[in-house]
């Protein structure tokens, strides 16, 4: 593992609810993953930055539950 690797931890949501709610939810989702990585897996916090992008980057259609479920996710992105 690369000890110098830094990651953005990016939370995503479906498009249900208000934009403000989804932006908050996606940030909290990313924060939760950062907390798990730092406490359970001892990843140094300085290597991670949490962001929420809400419904802005769907990977599937939000027209059905199957697609919405795929859009509720967290991705790790190399800085």
N, C-alpha and C positions, 0 to 999 in steps of 0.2 A: 504494500500500500504506500502511496506517495504521501509522506508526512507534510508536504508543503501544499497539497491540494486544498483549494478553497472552493466552497460551493454556495450557490444561492439555493435556498430551500423555498420553492415557489408553490403556494397553495392556489387551488382552483375550485370553482363551484359550477353548478348548473346555472340556468338563467331564471330559476324560480325565486320569487320574492323581489325585494327592491335592490337596486344597485348598491346602496349604502350597506344593506344587510349582507350582501354577498361579498363585498370588499372586506368587511369586518370578519366574516366567517372564514374567508380564504386566508387572511393574515393569522387568525387564531389557529387555523389548521396547520399552517407552516410553523408557527411558534411551538405547537405541540410536538411536531416532528423534531425540531431543534432540541427541545427539552429532552426527548427520548434519546436522541443521539448523544447528547452531552452527559446525561445521567446514567443511562443503561449501557452505553457503548464507549464511554470516555473519550468521545471526539472533542477536541478543544473548541470551545465556543467561538474563539477568534477565527476559526476556519469556516464558520457558517453564518449566513445572513438570511433571515426570514423575510419573505415578501408575499403579499397577497395580490393576485391578479383577477380575482373574482371570476366572472363569466367571460372574460375577454379572449380566452384561447381554448375554445372547446375542441375536443378530439373526436367528438361524435355529435350527432344531431340531438338537440334537446326536445324533440317532438315526441319522444317515447321514453319510458322509464329506463330501458336498457341503455340508451345513449346518455341520459342524465346521470346515471350511475357511473359511467366511464368518465364523465366530466368532473366528478367529485374526487379530486386526487391531489397529491403533492408530488412534485418533480424535483429532482436534484439536478442543478445546472452548473457546470464548471464555470468559475469566474475567469 
